Each structure stands twice: as structure tokens, then as C-alpha cells.
């Protein structure tokens, strides 16, 4: 996964974002911990249903979700 990491202010690949959403659906905390570190700089907007399920405001980014799931 290292080749798919994002820089601050960038977007993650669709495959990486999809793996994150699937890990959320599956409650796969091991995968989430790993993926969150790769998504810390992703400015792509989460689907509104995911924002709601995480208690985040609509329009939150994958980076915000990553920070919410894995506290640094």
C-alpha cells in the first residue's frame, strides 16, 4: 500500500478509498488502522451516508474520517 499513500492536500486512489469503505462496512479495525495512515492527507469528500455513520458533518473528507477513527 505504500505506493498509494497520499500527501497532505491530495486525493487517494479510488481503490484505496474503496478499501477504506469496505473495511468500515466490515468493521475490520486492523485494515482501518492501516488504511487511515494512508488517507490522512486525502481531501476527497466522503459519501454523506458514511459521514452520518461516523458522526461527521456532511462534506467531511477521508482525512477527517481517518483522524476520527485513529487518534494520533
Backbone as a ProteinNet text record, in pm:
[ID]
protein_1_A
[PRIMARY]
XXXXXXXXXXXXXXXXXXXXXXXXXXXXXXXXXXXXXXXXXXXXXXXXXXXXXXXXXXXXXXXXXXXXXXXX
[TERTIARY]
79.7	0	84.1	209.7	293	293.7	280.2	281.7	153.8	51.6	-74.1	-95.1	1.3	-14.4	-35.8	-103.9	-131.8	-50.5	-21.2	45.7	-60.9	-28	-126.4	-180.5	-311.9	-374.1	-393.4	-386.8	-404.4	-521.1	-547.5	-653.9	-594.8	-657.4	-615.2	-676.3	-618.5	-671	-810.8	-891.3	-1023.8	-1016	-915.5	-901.7	-876.9	-795.3	-766.1	-890.6	-961.6	-1084.9	-1189.4	-1198.1	-1293	-1258.1	-1129.4	-1087.6	-1124.6	-1111.2	-1148.1	-1297.8	-1380.4	-1525.7	-1565.3	-1501.1	-1530	-1486.4	-1374	-1327.4	-1423.1	-1477.2	-1577.1	-1701.2	-1749.1	-1868	-1846.3	-1724	-1693.1	-1645.3	-1636.7	-1580.6	-1442.7	-1362.6	-1228.1	-1128.9	-1112.7	-1031.8	-883.7	-836.4	-696	-671.2	-759	-746.3	-765.9	-861.5	-886	-764.2	-697.8	-577.4	-473.1	-453.3	-355	-398.3	-522.6	-572.1	-578.2	-610.8	-620.4	-487.2	-379.7	-249.7	-223.2	-278.8	-261.2	-356	-460.9	-562	-555.8	-457.4	-450.6	-446.4	-401.9	-395.2	-497.4	-592.5	-687.5	-798.3	-809	-908.7	-1037	-1047.3	-1167.3	-1283.3	-1402.6	-1520.2	-1579.9	-1611.6	-1677.6	-1822.7	-1877.9	-2021.8	-2097.9	-2210.6	-2285	-2332.2	-2360.6	-2403.4	-2290.5	-2168	-2052.1	-2029	-2042.9	-2030.1	-2129	-2252.4	-2356.3	-2323	-2276.3	-2247.8	-2129.4	-2038.1	-1923	-1948	-2065.1	-2095.9	-2021.9	-1986	-1914.5	-2010.7	-1980.4	-2065.5	-2061.6	-2172.4	-2178.3	-2071	-2001.4	-1894.5	-1757.3	-1748.5	-1618.3	-1530.8	-1401.5	-1305.7	-1263.7	-1198.9	-1141.8	-1036.3	-964.5	-863.5	-929.6	-1043.5	-1114.9	-1163.3	-1214.2	-1257.7	-1139.9	-1027.2	-907.6	-865	-868.4	-829.4	-928.9	-1054.9	-1158.5	-1144.7	-1111.9	-1103.1	-977.1	-865	-735.4	-679.9	-691	-640.3	-488.6	-419.9	-272.2	-208.5
-119.5	0	126.1	118.8	237.5	318.4	251	323	403.6	383.8	454.3	560.8	581.3	681.6	818.7	901.9	1035.9	1139.4	1246.6	1360.9	1454.4	1536.4	1633.1	1717.8	1735.4	1816.1	1742.7	1611.5	1535.3	1438.6	1366	1266.5	1127.2	1034.2	894.1	830.1	719.8	649.6	596.4	578.3	519.8	382.3	304	170.1	179.7	273.5	292	339.9	433.4	482.1	371	289.1	177.4	75.7	46.5	-46.3	9.1	139	203.5	186	212.9	199.4	55.6	-38.4	-180.3	-221.1	-170.7	-201.4	-144.2	-25.9	31.8	-57	-99	-185.3	-316.6	-368.5	-498.6	-486.5	-364.5	-342.8	-406.6	-394.8	-452.1	-349.5	-349.1	-246.4	-256.2	-374.2	-390.3	-320.4	-345.1	-280.8	-130.1	-88.3	54.4	127.6	68.2	132.3	153.5	53.5	64	165.9	159	248.7	393.4	414.3	551.4	624	554.6	620.4	661.5	586.4	618.1	727.8	754.4	851.3	983.9	1002.4	1122.6	1252.6	1249.4	1372	1379.7	1286.8	1280.7	1384.7	1472.8	1578.9	1542.6	1419.8	1375.3	1366.5	1401.2	1405.5	1265.9	1232.5	1105.6	1106.4	988.6	981.9	1028.9	1095.3	1152.3	1045.5	925.1	818.4	777.4	780.7	747	857.6	982.2	1094.3	1076.3	1044.9	1028.2	913.1	801.2	685.1	709.1	798.1	830.2	952.4	1013.1	1131.7	1255.5	1257.8	1371.4	1458.8	1586.6	1672.8	1630	1648.4	1619	1701.1	1638.5	1706.4	1687.1	1603.3	1575.1	1494.2	1503.9	1436.1	1300.4	1223.7	1097	1122.6	1232.8	1266.9	1289.6	1357.8	1382.3	1249.8	1160.9	1028.9	951.4	955.7	885	937.6	1069.2	1128.8	1093.7	1075.8	1041	895.6	808.7	665	631.2	686.5	658	788.3	805.2	926.6	918.8	1024.6	1019.8	1011.3
0	0	0	34.2	42.9	-85.7	-200.4	-326.3	-347.4	-263	-278.5	-170.8	-84.3	21.1	-39.8	34.2	-15.1	58.8	-10.4	50.8	103.7	203.3	252.2	137.3	135	31	-100	-99	-222	-207.1	-311.6	-304.9	-315.7	-248.4	-255.7	-379.6	-420.8	-537.2	-507	-610.3	-589.5	-523	-556	-496.9	-346.4	-304.5	-162.5	-87.8	-147	-83.8	-75.2	-177.9	-178	-68.7	-52.1	54.2	191.7	208.3	334.5	362	262.1	279.7	308.1	240	264.9	405.4	452.8	588.4	692.2	665.1	755.1	761.8	646.6	641.1	714.6	707.2	767.2	912	964.8	1098.7	1112.2	1008	1003.6	1059	1191.2	1256.7	1222.3	1197.2	1157.5	1023.5	928.1	797.1	808.8	891.6	908.3	963	1061.8	1118.1	1009.1	926.9	819.8	714.3	674.2	570.2	616.7	742.8	794.1	783.9	806.9	795.7	650.3	556.8	414.5	366.9	443.3	399.9	475.4	560.9	643.7	564.4	442.4	362.9	251.9	249	137.7	153.6	56.2	60.5	-14.2	-58.6	-128.7	-28.8	-71.6	16.1	33.7	158.8	190.8	143.5	113.5	88.1	213.3	193.2	306.4	404.5	357.1	448	541.6	491.8	574.9	677.1	633.5	728.2	842.7	809.1	911.8	1005.9	950.5	1035.4	1128.4	1089.4	1173.3	1261.7	1247.9	1326.6	1279.9	1152.9	1095.1	1015.7	1002.7	920.8	774.3	706.9	563.7	492.3	398.4	326.4	388.5	490.9	553.4	458	479.5	391.5	449	363.5	408.7	516.1	504.9	606.3	742.1	744.2	870	928.7	844.6	892.1	948.6	879.5	927.4	1063.1	1079.8	1207.9	1317.6	1281.7	1378.2	1422.4	1329.6	1357.9	1434.5	1391.1	1454.1	1508.9	1637.7	1701.9	1704.9	1654	1650.3	1786.1
[MASK]
++++++++++++++++++++++++++++++++++++++++++++++++++++++++++++++++++++++++

